[in-house]
């Protein structure tokens, strides 16, 4: 095999951080130096297999670096590199990766300091997994400097790169907690990535200078979980519980996720809806420390520089909001940061995406909320919202910078943008970026799954039912479109034909063809031939729907008369009250069951307690997006999908509906319990990945034989690691 066929030399002009994976097949390490900026990428060109990892050497003037060569694939010892195309880069040493001693030797040879963030174990390097991260201190970059994405970001499991040893595939391996140097002592206790509190063993306390900094008792993680859940339960106010959980996340990341996973049904309403809504409203007064990136109009023209300020470089999921439509609470401006933080906590806890690969971002373009503008504790820009070209230019710079900084496969989830921006952004970037709008697509997918499951209780298929929506914004039109797509797929009928069974009511009444000229573009497909109808009750009586769905954000709009009308039309009316938070729900579970004489099949966006009616206990289901987006995101990441296709959303819905068992149907539930959410997410991820491979959108090849097991192997597990 010729060296020229398997080695590529790529020149870079920007000092950039790259992560270098070390797998069991990477047997040697060479310490190199050179005199110009360059990056050596070693990749096998044989089409029979694809390397799941790259060897990377990044250099700047008179600096030395560690480069890992996968000899299993190259079959070329480092000693021969000086006579090859690598002649400008003389080999200084060839050895197994030997730990911090050799790193320090390399550091002394540099004229500019470099930070080692994480490295392999100091012994038996060929038998362990690890990683090396090298970073130059240079921050001033040329505005026109190109960014080359050369990191394949993979692990021994074949999934995303495991910098902290977080994936299940490496959970039995020892890890070394490296920061600027080896994290130890007081610094280690202040690092949420590595802090274990009283769970540090006797040996770890000796090795990392923790003696005297902790009480003498060693407490296992299981006991810590019991202690923390008792601590959270002592608070009566949900916001206080939220603050206790956020404080834990900032102190001990693994304990936070362990606690959330083991008590997910109890804590999900705390870390996300409905409590997160109140947290956003009061974010200015409870703000303690930054939990994500804030990009405001002040950063226009230098967003790439802002992104580089984030300490993690291997980002795979970004949740971004501009704060204009936070849940059903309206414009909360910069205080909407609680939403991306909460969403990404669920990506990790429920979907197994590494916390270090998640980045919450708030785009601050001002706020039109007068109360916030006059609040001295408000943390955002105190100005009216930017609109038009100024807004579009900032968002375009952001989208471009994200792709340049983190690559084409980073998932960007739009969250709580106002209708007029949400649809435009999704339409503009869905063909060039991996984008996903949870309010439009995620809500639609989880509702469709609930409807498919509900059909097993009421009979028939989607084409046999009539749907009436109260609310024609992002959620309403998104759900309607996905229902139409699935119905068209099942019946082979044209999309325009199946849409005729779906009706929407907005603030001006039933959407009909006579209103078409004044409608927003996303409402026009739902303008059918019908006489004008001004209110929901009349629409129910005239359309006679079998399914009533609320996405209006207006509380108590499903009145007693409306629900009684639904019950008179249908033996088992399907009523979905989806608006968040609880105060904005169209009706409560108790109202739905009592006004329908216990015949309604009910689900809501926010949780409601069980209801007793006529001697029977009804357990209301929750149509929560958390069923879908964590597994959906994991499926995109583990398959290396580059674009979101509507068929991927349908695949996620089908997988979720398939997880509803007979024991759930017996209770009137159309969603499975959250206690099995990680198993559910693995099946959703597998179904999404399978569809991505089928559509040719997946780039991580070859396709794993068992996608469910592969998804489980890629999932982050929050159990403590053993430090040497």
ROKOLZA-91069 format. One record per residue (C-alpha): residue in three letters; x, y, z. Coordinates in steps of 0.1 Angstrom, whole numbers, plus 5000, padded with zeros to 4 digits. Each point is the difference from the previous one (the first is absolute). Layout:
BEGIN
alaXYZ ...
***
This chain:
BEGIN
unk500050005000 unk501550344990 unk500350265027 unk498750264975 unk496749824999 unk499250015036 unk501550325014 unk498650354993 unk501750325010 unk497650295007 unk501250355008 unk498350225025 unk500450375007 unk498250015033 unk501349875033 unk497149775010 unk499349745026 unk499649644988 unk499349685020 unk502149694992 unk498349675008 unk502249715012 unk498549664994 unk501449655007 unk501349984964 unk502050325005 unk503349855013 unk502650284997 unk500450375006 unk502650224983 unk501050345013 unk500450234971 unk500950364994 unk499950234969 unk500350364991 unk496750084983 unk496349965007 unk498849674986 unk497849715008 unk500849644991 unk497049784995 unk500549634997 unk497149814985 unk499749664984 unk498950044963 unk499049644995 unk496350004994 unk499549675017 unk500150165034 unk499750355014 unk502150115029 unk497950105029 unk502850235012 unk502650244987 unk503650075010 unk500650375002 unk503150215005 unk499550375003 unk503150235002 unk501050365004 unk503450165000 unk502649805020 unk497449795018 unk500149635006 unk497049784999 unk498849655007 unk498749814969 unk498449665002 unk500649784970 unk497649714994 unk502649744990 unk497349734996 unk498750184970 unk503250174987 unk502549725005 unk502750275000 unk502050055032 unk500650375010 unk503849954995 unk499449994962 unk498050324999 unk503150224997 unk500849854966 unk496550054987 unk497850294992 unk500450095037 unk503650094994 unk499550375013 unk498849855033 unk502949825016 unk499249735026 unk501450095034 unk498949685018 unk498049684995 unk498449855031 unk496949885016 unk497950285015 unk501650025034 unk498050255021 unk500750345014 unk503849975001 unk500349994962 unk497450274996 unk502050225023 unk503149934979 unk498250104969 unk498750315017 unk503650125009 unk500949994963 unk497350254991 unk500450374998 unk496350065004 unk498049835027 unk497449734992 unk497249855021 unk499649635003 unk496449945009 unk499849625001 unk502449734992 unk500549625000 unk501049795030 unk503749995009 unk500349634995 unk498949724977 unk499050274974 unk499349734974 unk497449845022 unk498050315011 unk497950264984 unk500850375004 unk500350334983 unk502450294996 unk498950354996 unk502450274990 unk499250375000 unk502150304989 unk499550325020 unk499650224970 unk496650174999 unk500450274974 unk498949854967 unk499850154966 unk496450084990 unk500549824967 unk501849705015 unk498549674989 unk498849735024 unk500549654989 unk498149725016 unk502449715001 unk498949835032 unk497949684995 unk498950025037 unk499749635007 unk500549775029 unk500949645005 unk496349934998 unk499850164966 unk497950295014 unk501050375007 unk503450075015 unk500249915037 unk502250275015 unk499149945036 unk499449634998 unk496350055003 unk498649744976 unk498849665011 unk502649834978 unk502850145021 unk498450015034 unk502249725013 unk503250194991 unk502150215024 unk500150364991 unk502450295009 unk498350335009 unk502150254981 unk499450374998 unk502850264995 unk502049745019 unk498849695018 unk496950125019 unk500749935037 unk499250135035 unk497850305004 unk499850054962 unk498749654995 unk497250065025 unk498950314981 unk499949834966 unk496449864994 unk501349774973 unk502249805024 unk498850095035 unk498649705019 unk499650165034 unk500249755028 unk500149714975 unk503850054995 unk501749685011 unk502949995025 unk502549944972 unk498550284979 unk500350245030 unk503649925004 unk500850024963 unk498250334994 unk500950195032 unk496549995014 unk501049905036 unk498650265024 unk497950164973 unk497249755006 unk498549845031 unk501549655005 unk496949804991 unk499849844966 unk496449994987 unk499049814968 unk498150174972 unk496849815008 unk500050155035 unk500650344986 unk497049964977 unk497849915030 unk501350305019 unk499550244971 unk496449894993 unk499250065037 unk501650344997 unk497950094970 unk496849875015 unk500450225031 unk499050304979 unk496350064995 unk500450274973 unk500849854965 unk502350304992 unk502149925031 unk500349644988 unk501150134966 unk502750215016 unk501249715021 unk500349784968 unk501850284981 unk502450045029 unk500849635000 unk500650014963 unk502650265005 unk501749815028 unk499849634990 unk498949934964 unk499949635003 unk498050005032 unk497550244984 unk499449774971 unk499949695021 unk497450165022 unk498050124970 unk500049664983 unk499049805031 unk497250245009 unk499150134966 unk496250005005 unk500350215031 unk502750244989 unk499150054963 unk497450265009 unk502650175021 unk502950034976 unk497750064970 unk496350094995 unk498250145019 unk502550125026 unk502550124974 unk497550264989 unk499950165034 unk503849985001 unk500350194967 unk497650275013 unk502250055031 unk503349924983 unk501450345008 unk499649975037 unk501149635003 unk502950034975 unk503249885017 unk502449894973 unk500049974962 unk498849664987 unk500350064963 unk501150254974 unk498350354996 unk500350154965 unk498650354998 unk500050274974 unk503250125016 unk501849694986 unk498950064964 unk502949944978 unk502049795025 unk497749715007 unk502749744991 unk502250155026 unk497249985026 unk499449634991 unk503749935006 unk499750145035 unk497949705010 unk502449755017 unk498749694982 unk501049974963 unk498349674991 unk496450124999 unk497349784985 unk496750155011 unk499150375003 unk496750125013 unk499550374992 unk497250255008 unk499550374995 unk497550005029 unk497150164981 unk497549725007 unk501049815032 unk497449725004 unk496750185004 unk501550295019 unk500950234971 unk503150214996 unk502549945028 unk503150124981 unk503449895013 unk498349835029 unk498949724977 unk503449835005 unk498349775025 unk498349824970 unk503249904982 unk501649905033 unk497049785009 unk499749844965 unk503749905000 unk499749855034 unk497449774986 unk502149934969 unk502549865025 unk497849835026 unk497449864976 unk502049964968 unk503549935012 unk501750294981 unk503250095018 unk499650325021 unk503350134987 unk498649984964 unk497050225008 unk500050384996 unk497050225011 unk499950344983 unk497950315003 unk499850254972 unk499350345016 unk498650254976 unk498150195027 unk496549965013 unk496650164996 unk499049915036 unk499550335018 unk500349845034 unk503449864992 unk501250334984 unk499350185032 unk501449725023 unk503450095014 unk500749635005 unk499449914963 unk503249854986 unk499550064963 unk500150294976 unk497650275011 unk498750104966 unk497249924976 unk500349694980 unk502050024968 unk498149894969 unk500349984963 unk503450004984 unk501950075032 unk498549695016 unk500449784969 unk503750104996 unk500849915037 unk498349664996 unk501749934967 unk503450085015 unk499249775029 unk499049714978 unk503050044978 unk502450035030 unk498549685016 unk500549804969 unk503650134996 unk500949945036 unk498349675007 unk499549854966 unk497149894979 unk498749735023 unk499350225030 unk496349995008 unk498550355005 unk496649995017 unk497950324997 unk498150065032 unk497150245008 unk500550244971 unk496950204991 unk497849864972 unk501250264974 unk503649905005 unk499749635008 unk498649904967 unk502350224980 unk503249885018 unk499049634996 unk499250054963 unk503250204993 unk502549775017 unk498549654998 unk501849944966 unk503450135012 unk500249915037 unk498949725023 unk497250195016 unk496949905020 unk497250215015 unk498649835030 unk496950225001 unk499149914965 unk501549664993 unk500649855035 unk496550085012 unk498549864968 unk501949685003 unk499049935036 unk496350094994 unk499949784969 unk501449715021 unk497250065025 unk497450004973 unk501349684985 unk499949835034 unk496550145007 unk498649844968 unk500549675017 unk497450115026 unk497550164977 unk500649804968 unk500550104964 unk503050184984 unk501050364996 unk498050044968 unk496849915019 unk500350295024 unk499350374999 unk502450235019 unk499250355014 unk502850225014 unk499650305022 unk503250194992 unk501650044966 unk503550105009 unk503349794999 unk498749715020 unk496549984984 unk501150024964 unk503049785006 unk497849725015 unk497450044973 unk502649964973 unk501649695015 unk496649845004 unk499350084963 unk503449854990 unk499449685020 unk496449974986 unk501250054965 unk502749745005 unk497549745014 unk497350064973 unk502150114970 unk497650294997 unk501250354989 unk501150235028 unk497450264989 unk497249745003 unk500949885035 unk500350365013 unk496350044995 unk499349795032 unk502150255021 unk498650335011 unk501650285020 unk498550285021 unk502150315007 unk499250335018 unk497650114972 unk498149674998 unk500049704977 unk502650034972 unk498049994968 unk500750084964 unk498350345001 unk502850115024 unk502849884978 unk501250344988 unk500650125036 unk501649685014 unk503649955008 unk501749764975 unk500249715024 unk496250015006 unk499050004964 unk500149624994 unk497349975026 unk497550244985 unk497149784989 unk496750074984 unk497550085028 unk497950295013 unk501750225026 unk499849875036 unk501050245028 unk500449785031 unk501249665010 unk496749865012 unk498350084967 unk503049844982 unk499649685020 unk496349984993 unk500550064962 unk503249814993 unk499249715024 unk503649915007 unk501049675016 unk503350165013 unk500350345017 unk503550145004 unk500950325019 unk503250194991 unk498750355007 unk501950095031 unk496750135014 unk498949845033 unk496549865005 unk498850044964 unk498749644999 unk496950095019 unk497449765015 unk497850064969 unk502849924976 unk500949675018 unk496449905004 unk499550064963 unk503049784992 unk498549735023 unk496650024983 unk501749954965 unk502449725010 unk499849695022 unk503750065009 unk501050354992 unk503850064997 unk500850335018 unk503650135000 unk500650315021 unk503650084990 unk500850355010 unk502750075027 unk500450075028 unk497149865020 unk498450355004 unk499650024963 unk498649664994 unk496750004981 unk498449795027 unk501049795029 unk499949625002 unk497350015025 unk497850224978 unk500649784970 unk499049685018 unk497150145019 unk498450194972 unk500349704977 unk498549765026 unk503449825002 unk500049914963 unk502750244987 unk503549884989 unk502050285015 unk503650124999 unk501550345008 unk503250194995 unk500650065037 unk499649735026 unk496749965019 unk499449775031 unk497749694997 unk496350065000 unk497349805017 unk496649994983 unk497149785006 unk502149755020 unk502749984974 unk503550155001 unk501250164968 unk503750064995 unk500450294974 unk502849964975 unk502450274992 unk500750094964 unk503550125008 unk502650074974 unk502549845023 unk498849674986 unk501350084966 unk502950254997 unk502649835022 unk499849674981 unk499550194967 unk503250195006 unk501949695010 unk499049834968 unk501250294979 unk503450015019 unk500749635000 unk499349974963 unk501850324990 unk496950134983 unk500550334982 unk496450114993 unk496649955017 unk497449854977 unk496349975008 unk500249624998 unk502450015030 unk497250175020 unk497549734989 unk502549735010 unk500450155035 unk496250015004 unk499649644989 unk502749895025 unk498450195029 unk496549864992 unk501449654999 unk501250045036 unk496450035014 unk499049675015 unk496749855009 unk500550085036 unk500150374990 unk496949974979 unk498149845029 unk500650325019 unk498950224971 unk503650114993 unk501250074965 unk503650055010 unk502449775019 unk501250085035 unk503150225003 unk501649745023 unk501249824968 unk501050314981 unk503649914993 unk498949674985 unk497350194980 unk502650254988 unk502349724988 unk497249854979 unk499150344986 unk503750074992 unk500349664983 unk496950064979 unk501150354990 unk503549884991 unk498649714980 unk497950244979 unk503050234996 unk502149724986 unk497149904977 unk499750364987 unk503850034995 unk500250285026 unk502349815024 unk503850054997 unk501249775028 unk500849684981 unk499849715000 unk496549985015 unk499949805033 unk498249674998 unk498050065033 unk499150375002 unk498349975033 unk503049855017 unk502250254982 unk497850295013 unk500349865036 unk503849974996 unk500350374990 unk497950125029 unk501650205028 unk499849835034 unk500450225031 unk501649745023 unk503250125016 unk503349924983 unk503049875019 unk503050245000 unk503549885002 
***
